[in-house]
Amino acid sequence: MTTRQNASGDSGTPVEDFLRGLGADRIPHPGGTLLAHLGRVARALAEWGAAPEVRAAGLCHAAYGTDGFDESLLGLDERARLAGLIGDRAEALVYFYGSCDRSAVYPQLGGNRPLVFRDRFTGAEHTPADDDLRALLEITAANELDLVQHNEDLAVRYGADLARLFTRSRAWLSAPARAASTRLLAPYVTGPTRA
């Protein structure tokens, strides 16, 4: 992703400009705006050494909304539009992340395999490829850890559950993601439960 000046004078990548054009810079989100959050998630993934398509998916992870964030920037009928910008693999990961039925998938993490993934948009179930599951968990860690850092209420309410989720998911997370989750969630490990 290259940096350039956009029409408003803000520095950004073509993907960030695209997201800005969809209004991501006007949607409130912990830590400022949705666009700011998306950028921080992509930067965390880059710092953790994620592949370019995973970083691109992290930058666009909320394009279709998520199980935890209902607002979408694009309709599911616009998937080709996003794929044309970030590539087919990255777009497929954006869809995979956004379609995850967390109440069905998260409890299976760390359990006996094979994991059954439920698509919250279609209700379809399948066993995901290992690479897809790794990308999903890496983006999930970057997303949730950013929220914890930018919203104390969410951190107190969900920090302990997230610590348990990422502990159960250790095998699917990179070493830097595991270290970040341990460091950032340590203060909340005795808090209330959700997962």
Summary of the structure (lengths in Angstrom):
residues: 195
radius of gyration: 16.1
end to end distance: 35.5
largest distance: 51.4
contacts: 607
relative contact order: 0.12
helix: 61%
strand: 8%
